[in-house]
Amino acid sequence: QVQLVESGGGLVQVGDSLRLSCAASGRTFSSYFMGWFRQAPGKERAFVAETAWTGQNTYYPHYADSVRGRFTIFRGNAGNSVTLEMNNLQPEDTAVYYCAAGSSALQRGTGSVNYWGQGTQVTVSS
């Protein structure tokens, strides 16, 4: 059974940092795109960041414009985990964050996602 299990959400203040982690199991994800989406109340689920498999055992990061320069994404555990480091958090970052994996670029949207995690809440208080 394939599972993506997130951890690391919580309640923080404006300007704080938070780290989200996602561990995959049930199959090998080393050649998959893995990353994060988020969904704020009343809004659609939106792309945040991904690690794109280059086909040469390396991964290239892509970011949504809203988080570029503040968030950093990287793979670990031989490609079977993904971590999102979030710095200088703002109230507009408040959302449920979902780990995602797919066989094509996640930045194309939710249609590219083959597997979802259960979600973890991030709340930024001002």
C-alpha positions as CSV (number, residue, x, y, z in Angstrom):
1,Q,0.0,0.0,0.0
2,V,1.5,3.3,-1.1
3,Q,1.5,6.0,1.6
4,L,2.8,9.5,1.8
5,V,3.0,10.6,5.5
6,E,3.5,14.3,6.3
7,S,4.8,15.8,9.6
8,G,5.9,19.1,10.9
9,G,2.9,21.4,10.6
10,G,1.8,23.7,13.4
11,L,1.0,27.2,14.6
12,V,3.7,29.9,14.2
13,Q,4.1,33.7,14.3
14,V,4.7,36.0,11.3
15,G,8.4,35.7,10.3
16,D,8.9,32.3,11.9
17,S,10.2,29.2,10.2
18,L,8.8,25.7,9.9
19,R,9.9,22.5,8.3
20,L,7.5,20.0,6.7
21,S,8.6,16.4,6.0
22,C,7.0,13.7,3.9
23,A,8.0,10.0,3.9
24,A,6.9,7.7,1.2
25,S,6.4,4.0,1.4
26,G,4.9,1.1,-0.5
27,R,7.0,1.7,-3.6
28,T,10.1,3.4,-4.8
29,F,9.7,7.1,-5.6
30,S,13.2,7.9,-6.7
31,S,12.2,8.6,-10.3
32,Y,9.0,10.4,-9.4
33,F,8.4,14.1,-9.0
34,M,7.7,14.9,-5.4
35,G,6.6,18.1,-3.8
36,W,3.9,20.1,-2.0
37,F,0.6,21.7,-2.7
38,R,-1.5,23.8,-0.3
39,Q,-5.1,24.6,0.2
40,A,-6.4,27.6,2.0
41,P,-10.0,27.9,3.3
42,G,-12.3,28.6,0.4
43,K,-9.6,28.3,-2.2
44,E,-8.4,25.6,-4.7
45,R,-5.5,23.4,-4.0
46,A,-2.4,25.1,-5.4
47,F,1.1,24.1,-6.3
48,V,3.9,25.2,-3.9
49,A,7.1,23.5,-4.8
50,E,8.5,20.3,-6.4
51,T,11.6,18.4,-6.9
52,A,11.8,17.3,-10.5
53,W,13.6,14.1,-11.4
54,T,16.2,14.9,-14.1
55,G,16.7,11.2,-15.1
56,Q,20.3,11.4,-13.8
57,N,19.8,10.7,-10.1
58,T,19.5,14.4,-9.4
59,Y,16.5,16.6,-8.7
60,Y,15.8,20.2,-9.8
61,P,13.6,22.4,-7.6
62,H,10.7,24.4,-8.9
63,Y,8.8,27.0,-6.8
64,A,5.5,28.9,-7.1
65,D,6.2,32.6,-7.4
66,S,4.6,33.3,-4.0
67,V,7.1,31.2,-2.1
68,R,10.3,31.6,-4.2
69,G,13.1,32.9,-2.0
70,R,11.4,32.0,1.2
71,F,10.9,28.2,0.8
72,T,13.4,25.5,0.0
73,I,12.6,22.0,-1.1
74,F,14.9,19.0,-1.2
75,R,14.8,15.2,-1.5
76,G,16.3,12.6,0.9
77,N,16.3,8.9,1.7
78,A,17.4,7.9,-1.8
79,G,14.5,10.0,-3.2
80,N,11.8,8.5,-1.0
81,S,11.3,11.6,1.1
82,V,10.8,15.3,0.5
83,T,11.2,18.2,2.9
84,L,10.0,21.7,2.6
85,E,11.8,24.4,4.7
86,M,9.6,27.5,5.1
87,N,11.1,30.8,6.2
88,N,9.7,34.2,6.9
89,L,6.2,32.8,7.0
90,Q,3.3,35.2,6.4
91,P,-0.4,35.0,7.2
92,E,-1.1,34.2,3.5
93,D,0.9,31.0,3.9
94,T,-1.8,29.6,6.2
95,A,-3.2,26.5,4.6
96,V,-3.3,22.7,4.7
97,Y,-0.1,21.5,3.1
98,Y,-0.3,18.2,1.1
99,C,2.7,16.1,0.1
100,A,2.3,14.9,-3.5
101,A,4.0,12.6,-6.0
102,G,3.5,12.0,-9.7
103,S,5.2,10.7,-12.8
104,S,5.1,14.1,-14.5
105,A,5.7,17.7,-13.4
106,L,3.6,18.7,-10.4
107,Q,3.8,22.3,-11.3
108,R,1.3,21.6,-14.1
109,G,-1.3,21.2,-11.4
110,T,-3.3,18.7,-9.4
111,G,-3.9,16.6,-12.5
112,S,-0.3,15.5,-12.4
113,V,-0.5,14.0,-9.0
114,N,-0.7,10.2,-8.6
115,Y,-0.4,10.1,-4.8
116,W,-1.4,12.4,-2.0
117,G,-0.6,12.6,1.6
118,Q,-3.3,13.3,4.2
119,G,-2.3,16.9,4.8
120,T,-0.9,18.9,7.6
121,Q,-2.1,22.3,8.9
122,V,0.2,25.3,8.9
123,T,-1.2,28.4,10.6
124,V,0.7,31.7,10.6
125,S,-0.6,34.1,13.2
126,S,-0.1,37.9,13.1
